[in-house]
Structure formats: C-alpha cells, structure tokens
Amino acid sequence: MNQKARCFFFVLLACVVFTSSARVAGQRKAPQRIISVIPAVTEILFAIGAGPQVVAVGSFDSYPPAIEKLPRVGALMDPDLERMLSLTPDLVAVYGSQTDLRTQLERAKIPLYVYSHAGLVDVTTTIRQLGDRAGHTAEADTLAASIEAQIAAIRARVAGGPRPRTLVVLGRESGALRGIYASGGVGFIHDMVAAAGGDNVFADVKQQAVQATTELILARRPDVILELRGSDISPDQVQRETRMWDALSSLPAVRNHRVHILLDARTVVPGPRIAEGIELIARVLETH
C-alpha cells in the first residue's frame, strides 16, 4: 500500500471506527466561515446549500468539484492549525479523535462540530444536525428524507432474493494478500452491504474493522469478495489486484469469478451520495 493509499485508508478507518455521536458547540448564529477536514461533512455542507459558507477543506476532500479552489488545511493525522486560524473560521468540523486539535481550537474560542460515525442511520442524522447548525434546516431535511427513501427502495428491491456471503475489504497491501482489513459487523459499511442485499461474513464480529488473515478468510468461505477503494487505480492495476485472490482458489468467490474492486468514493464516504453507493454495491451483488 503506497503512502497516499495508506493515508486514505486511515481516513476511511477513522470514519468506520469512531462511535456514533455528534456534538455541536458554539454560537446560535449560522456560521459564515466553515472549515471541514472531513470528506463526508464537506459533501453534506455543499449538498444542503452551505457551500458558499465553506472557506477551507481537508487534504482528502475530493467532492464536489467546487472545493478545488479552496485552501487545504490537513486532515485526520496532519491538521494545519496555523492555517486554520489564519482563515478566521466561525465553525470547524473535526473528527472526534482529534483531541489535541479540539483543545487548541477551543482555547482559541472557535466553535466546533465534533464528528463521529458508526451506522448508516447516522448519515441522515448528521445531515440534519449540520443543516440546523449551518442555517439550512429545510434543505437538510429534504435531502435526508430523499436518501432514506432511496435506501428503502433498494432494500425493498433486494428483499427475498439470494443474499451472498460477502467479504468486504477496506484495505490491504498492494500486490499481496497481506495486511487485510475487512468490515466487521458494526458500522456504516456493514450496514450498506446489508441494505444492498449481502450478508457480511464477519457480521458476528461486533467491531467496525477486522484484521483478516487468509486462513480466517478461507474459513469464512465468502461467495463474493468486494474491495472498496475510494481512490483510483489504473485498469491494469485493478486486474493485477483482482488476480491476487487467485491464490485462494478454493473460495467460492474466486472459483465463481465474483471478486470485485469498486473504485468509487460513494461506497466509502458516509455522506449525501451514500444511497448511490448502496446501489453500486447492490448491482455487484445481484450479478451472478
């Protein structure tokens, strides 16, 4: 796993691992200079019409395209406090685990939105919370209701159909079946796969991420192997990485050519496009 992929994996793991809660501290007046170091929060702010209020974003934010002109202020592991302060924000969205950054911003008397995530249901909860905080309550309610309706429609469509046993890979070493992290039975990615019609092979492991050896994977015998990657790799790399699984030829997923690498941030960012991510996963699981 190269440096960029490793950093992205830790950001993804941060989204998956932190327990669900969100705390808003600060003023009643809607903020006009918002900084977000969290891709999901950035997407939500733009989706509810608060994009003009955003003055800086994180290193790994990639959507919507309008953010390309905004300053970058670091991310989970390398927040740039000095640059944040220079932009005079009146709200900063930070990860729940960024305790040092939170302390420093609180000392500077800057209001915070402290973000954490666990389940699929928390996505629309977060949308509504951010709508209230940013002064876009009606837009947030409309967006959240639309997402909930889309997810309900997908669940209804796949109900009663076959539910393939699915290994959901969050990250591993490039060119090898080492350092494999898979989704456990808790968290928004587990919930996305369930909504899309799959049964997570690690559903019984009640944690968000599982370090899975090849021996453990062989014992779980997945019908589908689904690797979720938010960053692009070339078609040749996709083929090479897919072939890595040929070493486990006894697995039903390998034997039946049901190993898939999805290169789409919608499948790993718990933001306003999450229903689209579930639809992408559902299409893969419906393919026989």
C-alpha positions as CSV (number, residue, x, y, z in Angstrom):
1,M,0.0,0.0,0.0
2,N,1.6,3.3,-1.1
3,Q,1.7,6.4,1.1
4,K,-1.3,8.1,-0.5
5,A,-3.4,4.9,-0.2
6,R,-2.2,4.3,3.3
7,C,-3.3,7.8,4.4
8,F,-6.6,7.4,2.7
9,F,-7.1,4.0,4.4
10,F,-6.6,5.6,7.8
11,V,-9.1,8.3,7.0
12,L,-11.6,5.6,5.9
13,L,-10.8,3.7,9.1
14,A,-11.5,6.8,11.1
15,C,-14.9,7.1,9.5
16,V,-15.6,3.4,10.3
17,V,-14.2,3.1,13.8
18,F,-15.3,6.1,15.8
19,T,-18.5,5.5,17.8
20,S,-21.6,7.4,16.7
21,S,-22.2,10.8,18.3
22,A,-22.0,14.4,17.2
23,R,-21.6,17.4,19.5
24,V,-22.1,21.0,18.4
25,A,-20.6,23.7,20.5
26,G,-20.7,27.4,19.9
27,Q,-22.9,30.2,18.7
28,R,-26.6,30.4,17.7
29,K,-25.9,32.5,14.6
30,A,-25.4,30.5,11.4
31,P,-21.6,30.3,10.7
32,Q,-20.3,32.0,7.6
33,R,-16.7,30.8,7.6
34,I,-16.8,27.0,8.0
35,I,-13.7,24.7,7.8
36,S,-14.2,21.0,7.4
37,V,-11.4,18.4,7.4
38,I,-13.9,15.6,6.9
39,P,-14.9,14.5,3.4
40,A,-18.4,13.4,4.4
41,V,-19.1,16.7,6.2
42,T,-17.8,18.7,3.3
43,E,-20.0,16.9,0.9
44,I,-23.0,17.4,3.2
45,L,-22.4,21.1,3.5
46,F,-22.4,21.6,-0.2
47,A,-25.4,19.3,-0.7
48,I,-27.5,21.3,1.7
49,G,-26.6,24.7,0.1
50,A,-24.0,25.7,2.6
51,G,-21.1,25.5,0.1
52,P,-20.6,29.3,0.0
53,Q,-20.0,29.3,3.7
54,V,-17.1,26.8,3.4
55,V,-13.7,28.6,3.4
56,A,-11.3,25.5,3.6
57,V,-11.4,21.8,3.4
58,G,-9.3,18.7,4.2
59,S,-6.5,17.1,2.3
60,F,-8.6,14.1,1.2
61,D,-11.7,16.0,0.2
62,S,-12.4,15.4,-3.5
63,Y,-16.1,16.2,-4.0
64,P,-17.9,18.3,-5.1
65,P,-15.6,19.9,-7.8
66,A,-16.2,23.4,-6.3
67,I,-13.8,22.6,-3.5
68,E,-10.8,22.5,-5.8
69,K,-10.5,26.3,-5.4
70,L,-10.5,26.2,-1.6
71,P,-7.4,26.1,0.7
72,R,-6.4,22.7,2.2
73,V,-5.8,22.5,5.9
74,G,-4.7,19.0,6.5
75,A,-6.8,16.1,7.7
76,L,-7.1,13.5,10.4
77,M,-3.4,13.0,11.1
78,D,-1.9,16.3,9.9
79,P,-4.3,19.2,10.7
80,D,-2.7,22.6,10.0
81,L,-3.8,24.6,13.0
82,E,-1.9,27.8,12.0
83,R,-3.6,27.9,8.6
84,M,-7.0,27.2,10.1
85,L,-6.6,30.1,12.5
86,S,-5.4,32.4,9.7
87,L,-8.8,31.9,7.9
88,T,-10.7,33.1,11.0
89,P,-13.3,30.4,10.9
90,D,-16.5,30.6,12.9
91,L,-17.1,26.8,12.8
92,V,-14.6,23.9,12.3
93,A,-15.8,20.4,11.8
94,V,-13.2,17.9,13.3
95,Y,-13.0,14.2,14.0
96,G,-13.9,13.0,17.5
97,S,-10.5,11.5,17.8
98,Q,-8.6,14.8,17.1
99,T,-8.4,15.7,20.8
100,D,-5.3,17.9,20.5
101,L,-6.8,19.9,17.7
102,R,-10.1,20.2,19.5
103,T,-8.3,21.5,22.6
104,Q,-6.3,24.1,20.6
105,L,-9.4,25.3,18.7
106,E,-11.4,25.5,21.9
107,R,-8.7,27.6,23.5
108,A,-9.0,29.9,20.5
109,K,-12.7,30.1,21.3
110,I,-13.7,28.7,17.8
111,P,-17.0,26.8,17.7
112,L,-16.7,23.1,16.8
113,Y,-18.7,20.4,15.2
114,V,-17.3,17.2,16.5
115,Y,-17.9,14.4,14.1
116,S,-18.1,10.7,14.7
117,H,-19.8,8.0,12.8
118,A,-21.0,4.4,13.2
119,G,-24.1,3.3,11.4
120,L,-26.0,4.0,8.2
121,V,-28.8,5.7,10.1
122,D,-26.3,8.2,11.4
123,V,-25.7,9.6,8.0
124,T,-29.1,11.3,7.8
125,T,-28.9,12.3,11.4
126,T,-25.6,14.1,10.7
127,I,-27.2,15.8,7.6
128,R,-30.0,17.1,9.8
129,Q,-27.6,18.2,12.5
130,L,-25.4,20.1,10.1
131,G,-28.5,21.7,8.5
132,D,-29.5,23.0,11.8
133,R,-26.0,24.2,12.6
134,A,-25.3,25.9,9.2
135,G,-28.7,27.5,8.9
136,H,-30.1,25.2,6.2
137,T,-32.6,23.1,8.1
138,A,-35.2,22.8,5.4
139,E,-32.7,21.8,2.7
140,A,-31.1,19.2,5.1
141,D,-34.5,17.7,6.0
142,T,-35.4,17.4,2.3
143,L,-32.0,15.7,1.4
144,A,-32.2,13.3,4.4
145,A,-35.7,12.3,3.5
146,S,-34.7,11.6,-0.1
147,I,-31.8,9.5,1.0
148,E,-33.9,7.5,3.4
149,A,-36.5,6.9,0.6
150,Q,-33.8,5.7,-1.9
151,I,-32.3,3.3,0.7
152,A,-35.8,1.9,1.5
153,A,-36.4,1.3,-2.2
154,I,-33.2,-0.6,-2.6
155,R,-34.0,-2.7,0.5
156,A,-37.4,-3.5,-1.0
157,R,-36.0,-4.5,-4.4
158,V,-33.4,-6.9,-2.9
159,A,-35.8,-8.4,-0.3
160,G,-36.4,-12.1,-0.8
161,G,-33.5,-12.5,-3.2
162,P,-30.3,-14.5,-2.6
163,R,-28.0,-12.9,0.0
164,P,-24.4,-13.8,-0.9
165,R,-21.9,-14.2,1.9
166,T,-19.7,-11.2,1.3
167,L,-16.2,-10.3,2.4
168,V,-15.9,-6.5,2.4
169,V,-12.2,-5.5,2.2
170,L,-11.4,-2.0,3.4
171,G,-7.7,-2.1,2.7
172,R,-4.6,-4.4,2.2
173,E,-1.1,-4.3,0.9
174,S,-0.8,-3.7,-2.8
175,G,0.2,-6.8,-4.8
176,A,-0.3,-9.1,-1.8
177,L,-2.9,-10.7,0.4
178,R,-1.3,-9.2,3.5
179,G,-2.5,-6.6,5.9
180,I,-6.1,-7.2,5.0
181,Y,-8.6,-5.2,6.9
182,A,-12.3,-6.1,6.4
183,S,-15.6,-4.7,7.6
184,G,-16.8,-6.3,10.8
185,G,-20.5,-6.4,11.9
186,V,-20.7,-2.8,13.1
187,G,-20.6,0.4,11.1
188,F,-21.9,2.2,8.1
189,I,-20.1,0.0,5.5
190,H,-21.5,-3.2,7.1
191,D,-25.0,-1.5,7.0
192,M,-24.6,-0.5,3.4
193,V,-23.8,-4.1,2.3
194,A,-26.8,-5.4,4.3
195,A,-29.1,-2.8,2.7
196,A,-27.7,-3.8,-0.7
197,G,-28.6,-7.5,-0.2
198,G,-25.4,-9.0,1.1
199,D,-24.5,-10.9,4.3
200,N,-21.2,-9.8,5.7
201,V,-19.0,-12.9,6.5
202,F,-17.8,-11.0,9.6
203,A,-21.2,-9.9,10.8
204,D,-20.7,-11.8,14.0
205,V,-17.6,-9.8,14.9
206,K,-19.0,-6.8,16.7
207,Q,-16.4,-4.3,15.7
208,Q,-16.0,-2.0,12.8
209,A,-12.8,-3.4,11.3
210,V,-11.3,-6.9,11.4
211,Q,-7.7,-7.7,10.6
212,A,-8.3,-10.8,8.5
213,T,-5.7,-13.4,7.7
214,T,-6.0,-15.6,4.6
215,E,-6.7,-18.6,6.9
216,L,-9.6,-16.7,8.5
217,I,-11.0,-15.8,5.1
218,L,-10.7,-19.4,3.9
219,A,-12.7,-20.5,6.9
220,R,-15.4,-17.9,6.2
221,R,-15.8,-19.0,2.6
222,P,-17.3,-15.8,1.0
223,D,-19.4,-16.1,-2.1
224,V,-18.4,-12.5,-3.1
225,I,-15.2,-10.6,-2.3
226,L,-15.8,-6.8,-2.5
227,E,-12.9,-4.4,-2.2
228,L,-14.0,-0.8,-1.6
229,R,-11.5,1.8,-2.7
230,G,-12.1,5.5,-2.7
231,S,-9.0,6.3,-4.8
232,D,-8.5,5.5,-8.5
233,I,-6.0,2.9,-9.8
234,S,-5.5,2.0,-13.4
235,P,-7.4,-0.8,-15.2
236,D,-4.2,-2.8,-15.3
237,Q,-3.7,-2.4,-11.6
238,V,-7.3,-3.5,-11.0
239,Q,-6.7,-6.7,-13.0
240,R,-3.4,-7.3,-11.1
241,E,-5.0,-6.8,-7.7
242,T,-8.0,-8.9,-8.6
243,R,-5.7,-11.7,-9.6
244,M,-4.1,-11.7,-6.2
245,W,-7.1,-13.5,-4.9
246,D,-6.5,-16.5,-7.3
247,A,-4.1,-17.8,-4.6
248,L,-7.3,-18.7,-2.6
249,S,-8.8,-20.7,-5.4
250,S,-10.9,-22.8,-3.1
251,L,-13.1,-19.9,-2.2
252,P,-16.5,-19.8,-3.8
253,A,-16.0,-16.1,-4.7
254,V,-12.7,-16.9,-6.5
255,R,-14.0,-20.1,-8.2
256,N,-17.1,-18.3,-9.5
257,H,-15.2,-15.1,-10.6
258,R,-17.0,-12.9,-8.1
259,V,-14.1,-10.8,-6.9
260,H,-14.9,-7.1,-7.4
261,I,-12.9,-3.9,-6.8
262,L,-15.1,-0.9,-6.6
263,L,-13.2,2.4,-7.3
264,D,-15.9,4.8,-6.2
265,A,-15.8,7.2,-3.2
266,R,-19.6,6.9,-2.9
267,T,-19.1,3.5,-1.4
268,V,-16.7,4.7,1.4
269,V,-17.8,8.2,2.3
270,P,-20.8,8.4,4.6
271,G,-22.2,11.5,3.0
272,P,-25.1,12.6,0.8
273,R,-24.3,10.2,-2.0
274,I,-24.5,7.1,0.2
275,A,-27.7,5.8,-1.4
276,E,-25.8,5.8,-4.7
277,G,-23.0,3.9,-3.1
278,I,-25.5,1.3,-1.8
279,E,-27.0,1.0,-5.3
280,L,-23.5,0.4,-6.8
281,I,-22.9,-2.4,-4.2
282,A,-26.4,-3.9,-4.9
283,R,-25.6,-4.1,-8.6
284,V,-22.4,-6.1,-7.9
285,L,-24.2,-8.4,-5.5
286,E,-27.0,-9.0,-8.0
287,T,-24.6,-10.1,-10.7
288,H,-24.3,-13.9,-10.9
